[in-house]
Amino acid sequence: IGTLPAFAQWLVPQAIARFLSTRPKVTVFVESMRSRQIAERVSTRQLDVGVVELPLFRSAISIEPLEPMPLMAVIPSAHRLAGKKIISAKDLDGERMIVLPQQSPLRHQMDELFSSLGVEPNAVVEAASSSIACALAACGVGIALAWPHTAKPLPESQIAVRPIKEAYAARVALIFPDLGGRLSLANAFANEVRAEIQLSGRHAVQ
């Protein structure tokens, strides 16, 4: 299994736990890397399944989109915005923020959103992954934007995770080798990923 770092500490481990709970004789190898690297490894059958961010262009893979995931603001608990139930992107104008690298699709979405609203956040740290960005937010460095699953492992006493009114959902997908038969175990794991996303969505509504 290959997964984005953003899903390596909660979504994918939860899905693996569910997957293995009824398969005591199955072993799993899991790696965390960028979407392009995952796609390369899947296309050459070094990995059986990957959890990636879209858009993604690569031959010899099949792509199955997952439910869109909303972008959330991950705010230090002591920050004044932590008391709000919903954040507007305009609230982030001038705020200290942890951003992702320029080549990240999620960073591209963030920049487009801010530009459309005339918002200029104060980027104090560029983090290589959303997981690092969320950890920095928990330490009080600034505000991060991430998927809810990425912030899930962090203590609720350190962060507030709030929806962003204007943000659109990011596109994520499962990918499989396109050539040859797909492993039934890969399909079974994929079903657990979908189930975990649906479960997390229901909890978020509650």
WOBELBEL-V123818 format. One record per residue. SS is DSSP state (H for helix, E for strand, - for the rest). PHI is phi in whole degrees, -180 to 180 (none if undefined). Layout:
ss:SS phi:PHI
ss:SS phi:PHI
This chain:
ss:- phi:none
ss:E phi:-114
ss:E phi:-140
ss:- phi:-60
ss:H phi:-55
ss:H phi:-62
ss:H phi:-111
ss:- phi:-81
ss:- phi:-112
ss:- phi:-146
ss:H phi:-56
ss:H phi:-68
ss:H phi:-58
ss:H phi:-63
ss:H phi:-65
ss:H phi:-64
ss:H phi:-61
ss:H phi:-65
ss:H phi:-62
ss:H phi:-79
ss:H phi:-61
ss:- phi:-113
ss:- phi:-136
ss:- phi:-64
ss:- phi:-99
ss:- phi:-90
ss:- phi:-115
ss:- phi:-125
ss:- phi:-116
ss:- phi:-129
ss:E phi:-131
ss:E phi:-113
ss:- phi:-162
ss:- phi:-75
ss:H phi:-58
ss:H phi:-63
ss:H phi:-66
ss:H phi:-61
ss:H phi:-61
ss:H phi:-63
ss:H phi:-69
ss:H phi:-70
ss:H phi:-63
ss:- phi:-101
ss:- phi:64
ss:- phi:-78
ss:- phi:-126
ss:- phi:-89
ss:- phi:-157
ss:E phi:-136
ss:E phi:-113
ss:E phi:-131
ss:E phi:-101
ss:- phi:-99
ss:- phi:-77
ss:- phi:-146
ss:- phi:-122
ss:- phi:-161
ss:- phi:-79
ss:- phi:67
ss:E phi:-133
ss:E phi:-109
ss:E phi:-118
ss:E phi:-123
ss:E phi:-60
ss:- phi:-98
ss:- phi:-57
ss:- phi:-57
ss:E phi:-112
ss:- phi:-72
ss:E phi:-77
ss:E phi:-121
ss:E phi:-92
ss:E phi:-104
ss:E phi:-116
ss:E phi:-54
ss:- phi:-60
ss:- phi:-84
ss:- phi:-73
ss:H phi:-60
ss:H phi:-77
ss:H phi:-65
ss:H phi:-81
ss:- phi:-87
ss:- phi:-80
ss:E phi:-132
ss:E phi:-103
ss:- phi:-93
ss:H phi:-58
ss:H phi:-67
ss:H phi:-65
ss:H phi:-90
ss:- phi:-62
ss:- phi:80
ss:- phi:-76
ss:E phi:-68
ss:E phi:-134
ss:E phi:-104
ss:E phi:-114
ss:E phi:-95
ss:- phi:-62
ss:- phi:-58
ss:- phi:-78
ss:- phi:-77
ss:H phi:-58
ss:H phi:-66
ss:H phi:-64
ss:H phi:-62
ss:H phi:-62
ss:H phi:-60
ss:H phi:-62
ss:H phi:-63
ss:H phi:-62
ss:H phi:-64
ss:H phi:-64
ss:H phi:-66
ss:H phi:-105
ss:- phi:70
ss:- phi:-96
ss:- phi:-126
ss:- phi:-72
ss:E phi:-97
ss:E phi:-75
ss:E phi:-96
ss:E phi:-141
ss:E phi:-106
ss:E phi:-105
ss:- phi:-71
ss:- phi:-147
ss:H phi:-65
ss:H phi:-62
ss:H phi:-66
ss:H phi:-60
ss:H phi:-67
ss:H phi:-63
ss:H phi:-67
ss:H phi:-62
ss:H phi:-64
ss:- phi:-87
ss:- phi:89
ss:- phi:-70
ss:- phi:175
ss:E phi:-98
ss:E phi:-116
ss:E phi:-112
ss:E phi:-159
ss:E phi:-77
ss:H phi:-59
ss:H phi:-65
ss:H phi:-70
ss:H phi:-86
ss:- phi:-56
ss:- phi:-71
ss:- phi:-82
ss:- phi:-61
ss:- phi:-64
ss:- phi:-72
ss:- phi:-103
ss:E phi:-138
ss:E phi:-120
ss:E phi:-107
ss:E phi:-125
ss:E phi:-68
ss:E phi:-107
ss:- phi:-55
ss:- phi:-93
ss:- phi:-73
ss:- phi:-104
ss:- phi:-75
ss:E phi:-82
ss:- phi:-103
ss:E phi:-129
ss:E phi:-149
ss:E phi:-96
ss:E phi:-126
ss:E phi:-137
ss:E phi:-60
ss:- phi:-88
ss:- phi:-106
ss:- phi:84
ss:- phi:-74
ss:- phi:-84
ss:- phi:-63
ss:H phi:-63
ss:H phi:-67
ss:H phi:-65
ss:H phi:-63
ss:H phi:-64
ss:H phi:-64
ss:H phi:-58
ss:H phi:-63
ss:H phi:-70
ss:H phi:-64
ss:H phi:-60
ss:H phi:-64
ss:H phi:-67
ss:H phi:-65
ss:H phi:-64
ss:H phi:-63
ss:H phi:-64
ss:H phi:-65
ss:H phi:-66
ss:H phi:-65
ss:H phi:-65
ss:H phi:-68
ss:- phi:-65
